[in-house]
Amino acid sequence: MSAAVLDRPPAREAGRATLEGAIVRAWEGLTAHHGVSCLVCGGHMAPRYGASGVAPVGGRCADCGSTLG
């Protein structure tokens, strides 16, 4: 793949889900202290908290162990 192709933003089509959109929705749910569907297996991904314990720093799937954040 050429560098020119990599520099272009991904094509978006109306009404179609994008990976970026799925990640943004998952991150928004996690930062609102809600569980979300895992992007890998569809299982339950719960917020994961840092040392302060106040704000989520990501999420971890209870089913497959995938992390986001």
PQR file of N, CA, C, O and H, with PARSE charges and radii, in Angstrom:
ATOM      1  N   MET A   1       0.854  -1.168   0.000 -0.4000 1.5000
ATOM      2  CA  MET A   1       0.000   0.000   0.000 -0.0000 2.0000
ATOM      3  C   MET A   1       0.896   1.226   0.000  0.5500 1.7000
ATOM      4  O   MET A   1       1.901   1.259   0.710 -0.5500 1.4000
ATOM      5  N   SER A   2       0.553   2.207  -0.768 -0.4000 1.5000
ATOM      6  CA  SER A   2       1.386   3.406  -0.848 -0.0000 2.0000
ATOM      7  C   SER A   2       1.125   4.327   0.336  0.5500 1.7000
ATOM      8  O   SER A   2       0.079   4.250   0.981 -0.5500 1.4000
ATOM      9  H   SER A   2      -0.263   2.181  -1.345  0.4000 1.0000
ATOM     10  N   ALA A   3       2.081   5.192   0.610 -0.4000 1.5000
ATOM     11  CA  ALA A   3       1.947   6.158   1.698 -0.0000 2.0000
ATOM     12  C   ALA A   3       0.788   7.108   1.446  0.5500 1.7000
ATOM     13  O   ALA A   3       0.134   7.547   2.391 -0.5500 1.4000
ATOM     14  H   ALA A   3       2.931   5.254   0.086  0.4000 1.0000
ATOM     15  N   ALA A   4       0.527   7.429   0.196 -0.4000 1.5000
ATOM     16  CA  ALA A   4      -0.569   8.337  -0.131 -0.0000 2.0000
ATOM     17  C   ALA A   4      -1.904   7.763   0.304  0.5500 1.7000
ATOM     18  O   ALA A   4      -2.775   8.502   0.760 -0.5500 1.4000
ATOM     19  H   ALA A   4       1.059   7.073  -0.573  0.4000 1.0000
ATOM     20  N   VAL A   5      -2.075   6.472   0.172 -0.4000 1.5000
ATOM     21  CA  VAL A   5      -3.324   5.827   0.590 -0.0000 2.0000
ATOM     22  C   VAL A   5      -3.449   5.876   2.103  0.5500 1.7000
ATOM     23  O   VAL A   5      -4.544   6.108   2.616 -0.5500 1.4000
ATOM     24  H   VAL A   5      -1.367   5.871  -0.199  0.4000 1.0000
ATOM     25  N   LEU A   6      -2.363   5.665   2.830 -0.4000 1.5000
ATOM     26  CA  LEU A   6      -2.398   5.666   4.283 -0.0000 2.0000
ATOM     27  C   LEU A   6      -2.660   7.045   4.858  0.5500 1.7000
ATOM     28  O   LEU A   6      -3.184   7.153   5.967 -0.5500 1.4000
ATOM     29  H   LEU A   6      -1.474   5.476   2.414  0.4000 1.0000
ATOM     30  N   ASP A   7      -2.311   8.105   4.135 -0.4000 1.5000
ATOM     31  CA  ASP A   7      -2.491   9.460   4.629 -0.0000 2.0000
ATOM     32  C   ASP A   7      -3.919   9.969   4.492  0.5500 1.7000
ATOM     33  O   ASP A   7      -4.283  10.962   5.122 -0.5500 1.4000
ATOM     34  H   ASP A   7      -1.886   8.017   3.234  0.4000 1.0000
ATOM     35  N   ARG A   8      -4.719   9.314   3.691 -0.4000 1.5000
ATOM     36  CA  ARG A   8      -6.094   9.751   3.497 -0.0000 2.0000
ATOM     37  C   ARG A   8      -6.979   9.244   4.635  0.5500 1.7000
ATOM     38  O   ARG A   8      -6.779   8.129   5.117 -0.5500 1.4000
ATOM     39  H   ARG A   8      -4.424   8.507   3.179  0.4000 1.0000
ATOM     40  N   PRO A   9      -7.963  10.054   5.074 -0.5600 1.5000
ATOM     41  CA  PRO A   9      -8.890   9.552   6.082  0.2800 2.0000
ATOM     42  C   PRO A   9      -9.748   8.441   5.491  0.5500 1.7000
ATOM     43  O   PRO A   9      -9.967   8.409   4.280 -0.5500 1.4000
ATOM     44  N   PRO A  10     -10.236   7.534   6.326 -0.5600 1.5000
ATOM     45  CA  PRO A  10     -11.047   6.441   5.801  0.2800 2.0000
ATOM     46  C   PRO A  10     -12.334   6.955   5.168  0.5500 1.7000
ATOM     47  O   PRO A  10     -12.921   7.932   5.634 -0.5500 1.4000
ATOM     48  N   ALA A  11     -12.759   6.297   4.118 -0.4000 1.5000
ATOM     49  CA  ALA A  11     -14.013   6.674   3.451 -0.0000 2.0000
ATOM     50  C   ALA A  11     -15.178   6.363   4.385  0.5500 1.7000
ATOM     51  O   ALA A  11     -15.175   5.357   5.093 -0.5500 1.4000
ATOM     52  H   ALA A  11     -12.283   5.503   3.739  0.4000 1.0000
ATOM     53  N   ARG A  12     -16.169   7.245   4.372 -0.4000 1.5000
ATOM     54  CA  ARG A  12     -17.347   7.035   5.214 -0.0000 2.0000
ATOM     55  C   ARG A  12     -18.578   7.083   4.335  0.5500 1.7000
ATOM     56  O   ARG A  12     -18.700   7.918   3.438 -0.5500 1.4000
ATOM     57  H   ARG A  12     -16.172   8.063   3.797  0.4000 1.0000
ATOM     58  N   GLU A  13     -19.464   6.187   4.610 -0.4000 1.5000
ATOM     59  CA  GLU A  13     -20.715   6.162   3.866 -0.0000 2.0000
ATOM     60  C   GLU A  13     -21.854   6.359   4.840  0.5500 1.7000
ATOM     61  O   GLU A  13     -21.846   5.799   5.937 -0.5500 1.4000
ATOM     62  H   GLU A  13     -19.365   5.509   5.339  0.4000 1.0000
ATOM     63  N   ALA A  14     -22.828   7.148   4.448 -0.4000 1.5000
ATOM     64  CA  ALA A  14     -23.971   7.428   5.307 -0.0000 2.0000
ATOM     65  C   ALA A  14     -24.665   6.127   5.713  0.5500 1.7000
ATOM     66  O   ALA A  14     -24.909   5.254   4.880 -0.5500 1.4000
ATOM     67  H   ALA A  14     -22.834   7.603   3.557  0.4000 1.0000
ATOM     68  N   GLY A  15     -24.972   6.015   6.977 -0.4000 1.5000
ATOM     69  CA  GLY A  15     -25.701   4.860   7.469 -0.0000 2.0000
ATOM     70  C   GLY A  15     -24.860   3.635   7.749  0.5500 1.7000
ATOM     71  O   GLY A  15     -25.388   2.630   8.227 -0.5500 1.4000
ATOM     72  H   GLY A  15     -24.775   6.724   7.654  0.4000 1.0000
ATOM     73  N   ARG A  16     -23.567   3.682   7.470 -0.4000 1.5000
ATOM     74  CA  ARG A  16     -22.712   2.522   7.716 -0.0000 2.0000
ATOM     75  C   ARG A  16     -21.867   2.761   8.955  0.5500 1.7000
ATOM     76  O   ARG A  16     -21.323   3.848   9.152 -0.5500 1.4000
ATOM     77  H   ARG A  16     -23.138   4.497   7.082  0.4000 1.0000
ATOM     78  N   ALA A  17     -21.766   1.749   9.776 -0.4000 1.5000
ATOM     79  CA  ALA A  17     -20.943   1.831  10.973 -0.0000 2.0000
ATOM     80  C   ALA A  17     -19.469   1.796  10.585  0.5500 1.7000
ATOM     81  O   ALA A  17     -19.080   1.098   9.649 -0.5500 1.4000
ATOM     82  H   ALA A  17     -22.208   0.866   9.616  0.4000 1.0000
ATOM     83  N   THR A  18     -18.668   2.544  11.302 -0.4000 1.5000
ATOM     84  CA  THR A  18     -17.224   2.534  11.085 -0.0000 2.0000
ATOM     85  C   THR A  18     -16.548   2.051  12.359  0.5500 1.7000
ATOM     86  O   THR A  18     -17.135   2.128  13.438 -0.5500 1.4000
ATOM     87  H   THR A  18     -18.984   3.112  12.062  0.4000 1.0000
ATOM     88  N   LEU A  19     -15.337   1.561  12.248 -0.4000 1.5000
ATOM     89  CA  LEU A  19     -14.574   1.138  13.416 -0.0000 2.0000
ATOM     90  C   LEU A  19     -14.368   2.328  14.350  0.5500 1.7000
ATOM     91  O   LEU A  19     -14.498   2.198  15.567 -0.5500 1.4000
ATOM     92  H   LEU A  19     -14.860   1.498  11.372  0.4000 1.0000
ATOM     93  N   GLU A  20     -14.050   3.479  13.781 -0.4000 1.5000
ATOM     94  CA  GLU A  20     -13.861   4.683  14.600 -0.0000 2.0000
ATOM     95  C   GLU A  20     -15.124   4.992  15.408  0.5500 1.7000
ATOM     96  O   GLU A  20     -15.036   5.303  16.596 -0.5500 1.4000
ATOM     97  H   GLU A  20     -13.945   3.585  12.793  0.4000 1.0000
ATOM     98  N   GLY A  21     -16.272   4.911  14.785 -0.4000 1.5000
ATOM     99  CA  GLY A  21     -17.535   5.173  15.475 -0.0000 2.0000
ATOM    100  C   GLY A  21     -17.788   4.182  16.596  0.5500 1.7000
ATOM    101  O   GLY A  21     -18.253   4.566  17.669 -0.5500 1.4000
ATOM    102  H   GLY A  21     -16.343   4.658  13.820  0.4000 1.0000
ATOM    103  N   ALA A  22     -17.489   2.912  16.362 -0.4000 1.5000
ATOM    104  CA  ALA A  22     -17.682   1.879  17.388 -0.0000 2.0000
ATOM    105  C   ALA A  22     -16.776   2.129  18.584  0.5500 1.7000
ATOM    106  O   ALA A  22     -17.201   1.984  19.730 -0.5500 1.4000
ATOM    107  H   ALA A  22     -17.112   2.600  15.490  0.4000 1.0000
ATOM    108  N   ILE A  23     -15.527   2.506  18.321 -0.4000 1.5000
ATOM    109  CA  ILE A  23     -14.586   2.777  19.406 -0.0000 2.0000
ATOM    110  C   ILE A  23     -15.024   4.004  20.195  0.5500 1.7000
ATOM    111  O   ILE A  23     -14.971   4.000  21.425 -0.5500 1.4000
ATOM    112  H   ILE A  23     -15.182   2.624  17.390  0.4000 1.0000
ATOM    113  N   VAL A  24     -15.454   5.049  19.503 -0.4000 1.5000
ATOM    114  CA  VAL A  24     -15.915   6.261  20.182 -0.0000 2.0000
ATOM    115  C   VAL A  24     -17.109   5.958  21.066  0.5500 1.7000
ATOM    116  O   VAL A  24     -17.150   6.403  22.213 -0.5500 1.4000
ATOM    117  H   VAL A  24     -15.498   5.052  18.504  0.4000 1.0000
ATOM    118  N   ARG A  25     -18.088   5.207  20.558 -0.4000 1.5000
ATOM    119  CA  ARG A  25     -19.273   4.873  21.364 -0.0000 2.0000
ATOM    120  C   ARG A  25     -18.894   4.042  22.583  0.5500 1.7000
ATOM    121  O   ARG A  25     -19.416   4.274  23.674 -0.5500 1.4000
ATOM    122  H   ARG A  25     -18.055   4.845  19.626  0.4000 1.0000
ATOM    123  N   ALA A  26     -17.995   3.077  22.412 -0.4000 1.5000
ATOM    124  CA  ALA A  26     -17.554   2.259  23.546 -0.0000 2.0000
ATOM    125  C   ALA A  26     -16.840   3.127  24.573  0.5500 1.7000
ATOM    126  O   ALA A  26     -17.106   3.022  25.771 -0.5500 1.4000
ATOM    127  H   ALA A  26     -17.571   2.889  21.526  0.4000 1.0000
ATOM    128  N   TRP A  27     -15.942   3.978  24.113 -0.4000 1.5000
ATOM    129  CA  TRP A  27     -15.192   4.846  25.034 -0.0000 2.0000
ATOM    130  C   TRP A  27     -16.137   5.784  25.783  0.5500 1.7000
ATOM    131  O   TRP A  27     -15.970   5.997  26.984 -0.5500 1.4000
ATOM    132  H   TRP A  27     -15.726   4.063  23.141  0.4000 1.0000
ATOM    133  N   GLU A  28     -17.123   6.345  25.089 -0.4000 1.5000
ATOM    134  CA  GLU A  28     -18.086   7.235  25.748 -0.0000 2.0000
ATOM    135  C   GLU A  28     -18.850   6.495  26.840  0.5500 1.7000
ATOM    136  O   GLU A  28     -19.075   7.049  27.917 -0.5500 1.4000
ATOM    137  H   GLU A  28     -17.258   6.172  24.114  0.4000 1.0000
ATOM    138  N   GLY A  29     -19.248   5.261  26.582 -0.4000 1.5000
ATOM    139  CA  GLY A  29     -19.942   4.475  27.601 -0.0000 2.0000
ATOM    140  C   GLY A  29     -19.051   4.182  28.792  0.5500 1.7000
ATOM    141  O   GLY A  29     -19.479   4.311  29.939 -0.5500 1.4000
ATOM    142  H   GLY A  29     -19.065   4.811  25.708  0.4000 1.0000
ATOM    143  N   LEU A  30     -17.812   3.787  28.526 -0.4000 1.5000
ATOM    144  CA  LEU A  30     -16.884   3.474  29.611 -0.0000 2.0000
ATOM    145  C   LEU A  30     -16.586   4.704  30.464  0.5500 1.7000
ATOM    146  O   LEU A  30     -16.553   4.611  31.691 -0.5500 1.4000
ATOM    147  H   LEU A  30     -17.465   3.682  27.595  0.4000 1.0000
ATOM    148  N   THR A  31     -16.368   5.856  29.826 -0.4000 1.5000
ATOM    149  CA  THR A  31     -16.055   7.063  30.606 -0.0000 2.0000
ATOM    150  C   THR A  31     -17.266   7.578  31.369  0.5500 1.7000
ATOM    151  O   THR A  31     -17.123   8.397  32.277 -0.5500 1.4000
ATOM    152  H   THR A  31     -16.394   5.931  28.830  0.4000 1.0000
ATOM    153  N   ALA A  32     -18.465   7.106  31.009 -0.4000 1.5000
ATOM    154  CA  ALA A  32     -19.680   7.440  31.754 -0.0000 2.0000
ATOM    155  C   ALA A  32     -19.962   6.387  32.825  0.5500 1.7000
ATOM    156  O   ALA A  32     -21.050   6.353  33.400 -0.5500 1.4000
ATOM    157  H   ALA A  32     -18.581   6.441  30.271  0.4000 1.0000
ATOM    158  N   HIS A  33     -18.972   5.527  33.090 -0.4000 1.5000
ATOM    159  CA  HIS A  33     -19.050   4.486  34.127 -0.0000 2.0000
ATOM    160  C   HIS A  33     -20.082   3.404  33.798  0.5500 1.7000
ATOM    161  O   HIS A  33     -20.694   2.840  34.705 -0.5500 1.4000
ATOM    162  H   HIS A  33     -18.088   5.554  32.623  0.4000 1.0000
ATOM    163  N   HIS A  34     -20.277   3.113  32.519 -0.4000 1.5000
ATOM    164  CA  HIS A  34     -21.216   2.076  32.080 -0.0000 2.0000
ATOM    165  C   HIS A  34     -20.455   0.934  31.418  0.5500 1.7000
ATOM    166  O   HIS A  34     -19.391   1.140  30.834 -0.5500 1.4000
ATOM    167  H   HIS A  34     -19.780   3.572  31.782  0.4000 1.0000
ATOM    168  N   GLY A  35     -21.006  -0.262  31.512 -0.4000 1.5000
ATOM    169  CA  GLY A  35     -20.473  -1.380  30.760 -0.0000 2.0000
ATOM    170  C   GLY A  35     -20.915  -1.254  29.308  0.5500 1.7000
ATOM    171  O   GLY A  35     -21.963  -0.677  29.018 -0.5500 1.4000
ATOM    172  H   GLY A  35     -21.870  -0.429  31.986  0.4000 1.0000
ATOM    173  N   VAL A  36     -20.115  -1.794  28.406 -0.4000 1.5000
ATOM    174  CA  VAL A  36     -20.425  -1.747  26.973 -0.0000 2.0000
ATOM    175  C   VAL A  36     -20.165  -3.117  26.362  0.5500 1.7000
ATOM    176  O   VAL A  36     -19.576  -3.985  27.006 -0.5500 1.4000
ATOM    177  H   VAL A  36     -19.264  -2.263  28.642  0.4000 1.0000
ATOM    178  N   SER A  37     -20.598  -3.311  25.138 -0.4000 1.5000
ATOM    179  CA  SER A  37     -20.310  -4.554  24.414 -0.0000 2.0000
ATOM    180  C   SER A  37     -18.868  -4.540  23.939  0.5500 1.7000
ATOM    181  O   SER A  37     -18.388  -3.532  23.420 -0.5500 1.4000
ATOM    182  H   SER A  37     -21.077  -2.606  24.615  0.4000 1.0000
ATOM    183  N   CYS A  38     -18.182  -5.658  24.116 -0.4000 1.5000
ATOM    184  CA  CYS A  38     -16.802  -5.795  23.667 -0.0000 2.0000
ATOM    185  C   CYS A  38     -16.755  -5.708  22.147  0.5500 1.7000
ATOM    186  O   CYS A  38     -17.581  -6.305  21.456 -0.5500 1.4000
ATOM    187  H   CYS A  38     -18.572  -6.476  24.537  0.4000 1.0000
ATOM    188  N   LEU A  39     -15.789  -4.963  21.636 -0.4000 1.5000
ATOM    189  CA  LEU A  39     -15.637  -4.801  20.196 -0.0000 2.0000
ATOM    190  C   LEU A  39     -15.076  -6.053  19.529  0.5500 1.7000
ATOM    191  O   LEU A  39     -15.169  -6.200  18.311 -0.5500 1.4000
ATOM    192  H   LEU A  39     -15.119  -4.478  22.197  0.4000 1.0000
ATOM    193  N   VAL A  40     -14.493  -6.961  20.322 -0.4000 1.5000
ATOM    194  CA  VAL A  40     -13.896  -8.166  19.767 -0.0000 2.0000
ATOM    195  C   VAL A  40     -14.881  -9.328  19.784  0.5500 1.7000
ATOM    196  O   VAL A  40     -15.103  -9.966  18.755 -0.5500 1.4000
ATOM    197  H   VAL A  40     -14.418  -6.842  21.312  0.4000 1.0000
ATOM    198  N   CYS A  41     -15.481  -9.610  20.958 -0.4000 1.5000
ATOM    199  CA  CYS A  41     -16.311 -10.808  21.083 -0.0000 2.0000
ATOM    200  C   CYS A  41     -17.783 -10.533  21.366  0.5500 1.7000
ATOM    201  O   CYS A  41     -18.600 -11.452  21.316 -0.5500 1.4000
ATOM    202  H   CYS A  41     -15.301  -9.091  21.794  0.4000 1.0000
ATOM    203  N   GLY A  42     -18.137  -9.277  21.663 -0.4000 1.5000
ATOM    204  CA  GLY A  42     -19.523  -8.941  21.972 -0.0000 2.0000
ATOM    205  C   GLY A  42     -19.885  -9.177  23.424  0.5500 1.7000
ATOM    206  O   GLY A  42     -21.030  -8.952  23.816 -0.5500 1.4000
ATOM    207  H   GLY A  42     -17.473  -8.530  21.703  0.4000 1.0000
ATOM    208  N   GLY A  43     -18.932  -9.625  24.234 -0.4000 1.5000
ATOM    209  CA  GLY A  43     -19.173  -9.858  25.656 -0.0000 2.0000
ATOM    210  C   GLY A  43     -19.284  -8.558  26.427  0.5500 1.7000
ATOM    211  O   GLY A  43     -19.424  -7.486  25.839 -0.5500 1.4000
ATOM    212  H   GLY A  43     -18.001  -9.807  23.915  0.4000 1.0000
ATOM    213  N   HIS A  44     -19.220  -8.660  27.751 -0.4000 1.5000
ATOM    214  CA  HIS A  44     -19.372  -7.487  28.616 -0.0000 2.0000
ATOM    215  C   HIS A  44     -18.014  -6.852  28.908  0.5500 1.7000
ATOM    216  O   HIS A  44     -17.127  -7.498  29.466 -0.5500 1.4000
ATOM    217  H   HIS A  44     -19.106  -9.531  28.228  0.4000 1.0000
ATOM    218  N   MET A  45     -17.860  -5.588  28.529 -0.4000 1.5000
ATOM    219  CA  MET A  45     -16.655  -4.831  28.839 -0.0000 2.0000
ATOM    220  C   MET A  45     -17.015  -3.815  29.913  0.5500 1.7000
ATOM    221  O   MET A  45     -17.908  -2.987  29.732 -0.5500 1.4000
ATOM    222  H   MET A  45     -18.581  -5.064  28.076  0.4000 1.0000
ATOM    223  N   ALA A  46     -16.304  -3.894  31.038 -0.4000 1.5000
ATOM    224  CA  ALA A  46     -16.545  -2.995  32.161 -0.0000 2.0000
ATOM    225  C   ALA A  46     -15.462  -1.936  32.231  0.5500 1.7000
ATOM    226  O   ALA A  46     -14.337  -2.162  31.787 -0.5500 1.4000
ATOM    227  H   ALA A  46     -15.579  -4.566  31.185  0.4000 1.0000
ATOM    228  N   PRO A  47     -15.803  -0.766  32.793 -0.5600 1.5000
ATOM    229  CA  PRO A  47     -14.788   0.274  32.955  0.2800 2.0000
ATOM    230  C   PRO A  47     -13.637  -0.232  33.834  0.5500 1.7000
ATOM    231  O   PRO A  47     -13.846  -1.010  34.765 -0.5500 1.4000
ATOM    232  N   ARG A  48     -12.440   0.220  33.524 -0.4000 1.5000
ATOM    233  CA  ARG A  48     -11.237  -0.099  34.302 -0.0000 2.0000
ATOM    234  C   ARG A  48     -10.721   1.219  34.848  0.5500 1.7000
ATOM    235  O   ARG A  48     -10.573   2.192  34.108 -0.5500 1.4000
ATOM    236  H   ARG A  48     -12.270   0.852  32.768  0.4000 1.0000
ATOM    237  N   TYR A  49     -10.444   1.248  36.160 -0.4000 1.5000
ATOM    238  CA  TYR A  49     -10.071   2.491  36.824 -0.0000 2.0000
ATOM    239  C   TYR A  49      -8.581   2.534  37.129  0.5500 1.7000
ATOM    240  O   TYR A  49      -7.946   1.506  37.362 -0.5500 1.4000
ATOM    241  H   TYR A  49     -10.565   0.457  36.761  0.4000 1.0000
ATOM    242  N   GLY A  50      -8.034   3.762  37.121 -0.4000 1.5000
ATOM    243  CA  GLY A  50      -6.626   3.971  37.439 -0.0000 2.0000
ATOM    244  C   GLY A  50      -6.421   4.063  38.937  0.5500 1.7000
ATOM    245  O   GLY A  50      -7.316   3.733  39.715 -0.5500 1.4000
ATOM    246  H   GLY A  50      -8.551   4.597  36.932  0.4000 1.0000
ATOM    247  N   ALA A  51      -5.256   4.507  39.337 -0.4000 1.5000
ATOM    248  CA  ALA A  51      -4.889   4.584  40.746 -0.0000 2.0000
ATOM    249  C   ALA A  51      -5.816   5.495  41.544  0.5500 1.7000
ATOM    250  O   ALA A  51      -6.093   5.223  42.712 -0.5500 1.4000
ATOM    251  H   ALA A  51      -4.529   4.776  38.705  0.4000 1.0000
ATOM    252  N   SER A  52      -6.294   6.564  40.931 -0.4000 1.5000
ATOM    253  CA  SER A  52      -7.166   7.493  41.658 -0.0000 2.0000
ATOM    254  C   SER A  52      -8.548   6.892  41.885  0.5500 1.7000
ATOM    255  O   SER A  52      -9.235   7.253  42.839 -0.5500 1.4000
ATOM    256  H   SER A  52      -6.069   6.784  39.982  0.4000 1.0000
ATOM    257  N   GLY A  53      -8.953   5.981  41.015 -0.4000 1.5000
ATOM    258  CA  GLY A  53     -10.257   5.335  41.147 -0.0000 2.0000
ATOM    259  C   GLY A  53     -11.432   6.236  40.821  0.5500 1.7000
ATOM    260  O   GLY A  53     -12.581   5.834  41.000 -0.5500 1.4000
ATOM    261  H   GLY A  53      -8.394   5.687  40.239  0.4000 1.0000
ATOM    262  N   VAL A  54     -11.171   7.439  40.348 -0.4000 1.5000
ATOM    263  CA  VAL A  54     -12.238   8.401  40.090 -0.0000 2.0000
ATOM    264  C   VAL A  54     -12.793   8.265  38.677  0.5500 1.7000
ATOM    265  O   VAL A  54     -14.002   8.132  38.490 -0.5500 1.4000
ATOM    266  H   VAL A  54     -10.237   7.765  40.202  0.4000 1.0000
ATOM    267  N   ALA A  55     -11.920   8.298  37.696 -0.4000 1.5000
ATOM    268  CA  ALA A  55     -12.342   8.261  36.301 -0.0000 2.0000
ATOM    269  C   ALA A  55     -11.819   7.005  35.624  0.5500 1.7000
ATOM    270  O   ALA A  55     -10.680   6.604  35.864 -0.5500 1.4000
ATOM    271  H   ALA A  55     -10.938   8.407  37.847  0.4000 1.0000
ATOM    272  N   PRO A  56     -12.631   6.381  34.785 -0.5600 1.5000
ATOM    273  CA  PRO A  56     -12.154   5.212  34.048  0.2800 2.0000
ATOM    274  C   PRO A  56     -10.990   5.582  33.125  0.5500 1.7000
ATOM    275  O   PRO A  56     -10.965   6.656  32.524 -0.5500 1.4000
ATOM    276  N   VAL A  57     -10.037   4.668  33.034 -0.4000 1.5000
ATOM    277  CA  VAL A  57      -8.899   4.857  32.125 -0.0000 2.0000
ATOM    278  C   VAL A  57      -8.993   3.918  30.933  0.5500 1.7000
ATOM    279  O   VAL A  57      -8.108   3.910  30.077 -0.5500 1.4000
ATOM    280  H   VAL A  57     -10.057   3.795  33.522  0.4000 1.0000
ATOM    281  N   GLY A  58     -10.052   3.133  30.871 -0.4000 1.5000
ATOM    282  CA  GLY A  58     -10.248   2.184  29.791 -0.0000 2.0000
ATOM    283  C   GLY A  58     -11.288   1.168  30.185  0.5500 1.7000
ATOM    284  O   GLY A  58     -12.119   1.417  31.058 -0.5500 1.4000
ATOM    285  H   GLY A  58     -10.771   3.140  31.567  0.4000 1.0000
ATOM    286  N   GLY A  59     -11.239   0.015  29.535 -0.4000 1.5000
ATOM    287  CA  GLY A  59     -12.174  -1.055  29.835 -0.0000 2.0000
ATOM    288  C   GLY A  59     -11.544  -2.404  29.581  0.5500 1.7000
ATOM    289  O   GLY A  59     -10.576  -2.519  28.830 -0.5500 1.4000
ATOM    290  H   GLY A  59     -10.564  -0.188  28.826  0.4000 1.0000
ATOM    291  N   ARG A  60     -12.106  -3.443  30.221 -0.4000 1.5000
ATOM    292  CA  ARG A  60     -11.624  -4.810  30.034 -0.0000 2.0000
ATOM    293  C   ARG A  60     -12.837  -5.722  29.876  0.5500 1.7000
ATOM    294  O   ARG A  60     -13.811  -5.626  30.623 -0.5500 1.4000
ATOM    295  H   ARG A  60     -12.893  -3.350  30.831  0.4000 1.0000
ATOM    296  N   CYS A  61     -12.752  -6.610  28.882 -0.4000 1.5000
ATOM    297  CA  CYS A  61     -13.824  -7.565  28.625 -0.0000 2.0000
ATOM    298  C   CYS A  61     -13.706  -8.734  29.598  0.5500 1.7000
ATOM    299  O   CYS A  61     -12.641  -9.335  29.743 -0.5500 1.4000
ATOM    300  H   CYS A  61     -11.961  -6.688  28.276  0.4000 1.0000
ATOM    301  N   ALA A  62     -14.814  -9.045  30.259 -0.4000 1.5000
ATOM    302  CA  ALA A  62     -14.841 -10.165  31.210 -0.0000 2.0000
ATOM    303  C   ALA A  62     -14.813 -11.504  30.485  0.5500 1.7000
ATOM    304  O   ALA A  62     -14.462 -12.516  31.091 -0.5500 1.4000
ATOM    305  H   ALA A  62     -15.680  -8.557  30.141  0.4000 1.0000
ATOM    306  N   ASP A  63     -15.173 -11.538  29.207 -0.4000 1.5000
ATOM    307  CA  ASP A  63     -15.246 -12.800  28.477 -0.0000 2.0000
ATOM    308  C   ASP A  63     -13.942 -13.162  27.764  0.5500 1.7000
ATOM    309  O   ASP A  63     -13.461 -14.288  27.889 -0.5500 1.4000
ATOM    310  H   ASP A  63     -15.458 -10.716  28.715  0.4000 1.0000
ATOM    311  N   CYS A  64     -13.369 -12.215  27.017 -0.4000 1.5000
ATOM    312  CA  CYS A  64     -12.175 -12.551  26.230 -0.0000 2.0000
ATOM    313  C   CYS A  64     -10.899 -11.863  26.719  0.5500 1.7000
ATOM    314  O   CYS A  64      -9.808 -12.183  26.248 -0.5500 1.4000
ATOM    315  H   CYS A  64     -13.761 -11.300  26.915  0.4000 1.0000
ATOM    316  N   GLY A  65     -11.027 -10.915  27.666 -0.4000 1.5000
ATOM    317  CA  GLY A  65      -9.860 -10.239  28.207 -0.0000 2.0000
ATOM    318  C   GLY A  65      -9.339  -9.068  27.393  0.5500 1.7000
ATOM    319  O   GLY A  65      -8.327  -8.469  27.756 -0.5500 1.4000
ATOM    320  H   GLY A  65     -11.914 -10.655  28.049  0.4000 1.0000
ATOM    321  N   SER A  66     -10.011  -8.732  26.298 -0.4000 1.5000
ATOM    322  CA  SER A  66      -9.586  -7.577  25.489 -0.0000 2.0000
ATOM    323  C   SER A  66      -9.683  -6.304  26.318  0.5500 1.7000
ATOM    324  O   SER A  66     -10.522  -6.189  27.211 -0.5500 1.4000
ATOM    325  H   SER A  66     -10.833  -9.219  26.003  0.4000 1.0000
ATOM    326  N   THR A  67      -8.806  -5.347  26.006 -0.4000 1.5000
ATOM    327  CA  THR A  67      -8.834  -4.069  26.712 -0.0000 2.0000
ATOM    328  C   THR A  67      -8.986  -2.925  25.723  0.5500 1.7000
ATOM    329  O   THR A  67      -8.625  -3.039  24.551 -0.5500 1.4000
ATOM    330  H   THR A  67      -8.124  -5.440  25.280  0.4000 1.0000
ATOM    331  N   LEU A  68      -9.520  -1.840  26.212 -0.4000 1.5000
ATOM    332  CA  LEU A  68      -9.654  -0.619  25.445 -0.0000 2.0000
ATOM    333  C   LEU A  68      -9.148   0.501  26.348  0.5500 1.7000
ATOM    334  O   LEU A  68      -9.554   0.606  27.505 -0.5500 1.4000
ATOM    335  H   LEU A  68      -9.814  -1.748  27.164  0.4000 1.0000
ATOM    336  N   GLY A  69      -8.281   1.315  25.825 -0.4000 1.5000
ATOM    337  CA  GLY A  69      -7.812   2.448  26.629 -0.0000 2.0000
ATOM    338  C   GLY A  69      -6.346   2.602  26.653  0.5500 1.7000
ATOM    339  O   GLY A  69      -5.833   3.518  27.295 -0.5500 1.4000
ATOM    340  H   GLY A  69      -7.952   1.229  24.884  0.4000 1.0000
TER
END
